């Protein structure tokens, strides 16, 4: 599943809206990002790794690096 769809699904599953996430991140990091700008980054695939981490932290998730199993 592409990052865009996966991240949106996690946001919704966690009971947040995109607007809530962007507003909270703006408050927390003293930014002025719009929901449209954030959505555009998702669509274009230009969201930074650090931005994904911030969103996941806010909604209660984290990135975990897991080695592939050798079969």
Buried (B, 14 or more C-beta within 10 A) or exposed (E): EEEBEEBBEBBEEBEBEBEBBBEBBBEEEEEEBEBEEBBEBBEEEEBEEEBBEBBBEBBEBEEEEEEEEEE
